[in-house]
């Protein structure tokens, strides 16, 4: 898939975990190890854990007419994934399908985090998120809502239980990436929510985020540091709100 990100409203996600071996990791082991060794010299806090990537997926219509996104994940090392990206995504078409906690304030503003200097995506601005890992698997199913809730708490100190969580998903598809947005609205004004999360971040020298950003209108989006798929999602939601 190429071109502008595609924004879809999805009622249900249905992903399983399958015991697949990634051909890229098997055939590029030496190059992957060399790439990782160089990377951790620059970013020593980056951790090579196990993550989940999508091997296949499809959109289908449920009996009620709503759209379902279904497919299968497999396990891989994070080092394999970042090398695959750096080498130009060679080999079989896998995708990074992950969930994001699309955090909103009570008046409808979005709250995004700026990635800290020690992280892989330092300086970029987006919602709390992370590629799913084996802890997000329950009875063979990959639970992306559980992943979004976990990332929200780990990165901001905010519990999803304190928010109003929207049913369904807004999914943004772009090349080799599927961002599954789970909207979570806090019972706080944007400035108060930002202050609370910033205070939480300031207490942790190893926090993944350095500070929060408030987006109330499209002009508040930082075009240089906000990924295009996040910007596409925010614009779609703000346009919908104005049209109501």
N, C-alpha and C positions, 0 to 999 in steps of 0.2 A: 504494500500500500504506500503510495506517495502522495505529495500535494498537501493541502491544508488538512488539519485534524478534523475528524468526523465525530460529531457529538450525537449520541443516541440515548434515548431513555429506555432503560432495561428493567424489567420487573423482577428478574431472577437470575442469579448466577449459580451454575451447577458444574463444579469441577471436581475431578477425581485425581488421585495420585497414582501414577503407574511406574513400574520398575524398569524404566528405560535407561539405556546408556547413551550418552551424548557422543556422537562420532567426532565432533570437533575436539573435545577434551581428550579423546583417546589418541587422535592422530597428531595433536599439536602440544604434547606434554612438555617437551623441552622448551619450546618457545613460550609457553604459558609460564613456566617456572622462571625463566629469565625476565619476562615482563613483570611478574609479581615482585621479584627481588629488587628491581629498579623502583617500582612503585612504593614499596614500604620504606625505602630510603628517604623518599620525599614526604610520605604520609605514614609515619611509624605507628600511628594509632589505628590504622585501618585493619580490620580483622577479617581473616579468610574463613568464614563460616559456610555452612550449607544453606543453599537457597533453593527456591522452586521456580522453574521456568516452564512456559507452555509449549508443548509439542504440537498440539492440534486444538482447534476450537471452531465453533460454528454458531450462527444465529438461527433460532427456530421460533416458530409461533406456538404458544400454548393453546389449549382448547378455548381459553377465554379471550384469545386474540392478542394477549400481551406477549412481548418479546423476551425470550430466554437466551442467555449466552452460556454455552456449555463447552466442555472440553477436558483435556488431560494435562496435568503437570508432570514433571520429572525432577529429580534432585540433581544438583550440580554444586561444585565449589564456586564461591564468589570470585576467586581468582580466575577460574575458567571464564566466567561471565564478563569480567572487565577486560580480559584479553580478547575475547571474541568481539567486543565492541571496538576496542582499539585496532583490531586487525581488519575491520570493515565488515563484520557480520558474515563470515564465510560459512559455507556448508549448508546443512539442512536448515530450513526456515523455522527457527524457534522465535518465541516472543517473550518479552518481559511484561507480564500481566500482573498488576499490583493494585492495591486499594489505597485511597487517600482519604483522610478525615477532612472533608471540606467544611472547615469551621466557620460559623457565622455568629454574629452578635444578634441581640434581640431586635435591633433596628434594621437588620439585613446586610450589614457590612461583612466583608470577608476578612478573615485573619490568617495570614500566611507567615511562615517562619523563614528566616534567613539562615542558610547552612553555615556552620562555624568553620573557621579556618582550617581545622585539622581533619575535616571530612573530605570525601571524594569530590563532592559537588560544592566546594567552598564558595560562598557568596551568592549562590543561586537562591531564588525565593519561590517557595511553593508550600503546599499544605503538608502537614505531618504525614509521612508515608514511609514505606519500605517494601522491598521485594519480599514476598512471603517466604517463610521458612518452615521446617518440619514441625515447629510448635503450633502452626496454624492448621494442622491436619487432625481431623477427628473422624474416626471410623472410616478411614479411607477417603474422606472428602476434604477438600481445601476450603476453609472458611475465611473468605476475604473480609467479611465484616469483623470477625474476631481479630484479624490482622490489623484492620484500621483502628479498632478500639485500643489494641495493644500499643500501636505506634503513637497514637494520640497521647496516651498516658505517659509513655516513656519519654517522649520528646517535649511535652508541655506541662506535665503534672496534672492535666485535666482528665477527669474520668468521664467517659461517654455516658455514664449513668446520670450525670448532672446536666446533660443536654437533651434536647428533643431530637431524636434520630429519625430522619425521613425514611419512609418505606421505599423500597426500590433503589435503583442506581442510575446515575448518569455516567455513561461510559464514553471516554474520548479515545478514539483509535487513530494512531498514526503509524508510521513505518516502524515495525518491530516492537511497538509499544502499545499496551492497552491499559489506560488509567481508569480505574473504577472508582468513581467519586461517591462517597457516602456523606450526604449533608448532615451536619450536626450543629444545632443552634443552641447557643448558651443563653441563659436567662440574665445576661449582662449587656450593658452598653459596650460598644467596641473599645472605647478608651479604658474602661475599667478592666475588661478582659485582657487587653494588651498589657496593662500595668501588672496584673496578677501573674501572667505567664512570664513576663520579663523578669519579675522578681524571682520566680522559680528558677529561671535560667541562670540568673546571676549567682545563685548559691552553688551551682555545679560547674567546676572548671572543665569538666569533660562533656558538657552538654552538646548534643548534636546541633542545636540551634543557638545562634548568638543573640537574636532579638526577633520580635514580631513586627509585622507590617500590616497596616489597615488599608483595605481597598473598598472604597465606597462607590466609586464610579470608574469607568474604563480608563480615564486619564490617570488614575492612581496606579495602574499597572506599570511596573518597571519593564520596559521592552527589552532591555539588555540582559536582565538577570532572571526574568520569569520565563520558564519554558513555554513554547508555543501552545502545547496542549492544555496547560493550566490557564493561560490567557484566553484560549478559545472557550473553555468551560465557564470562566467568570463572565466573559462577555455575553455568552448565551443566557446565563442566569440573570444578569442585570438587564438585558434586553427584554426578557420575559416579564420581569417585575415591572418595568416601565410600561409594557403593553397591557398589563392587567387593569 
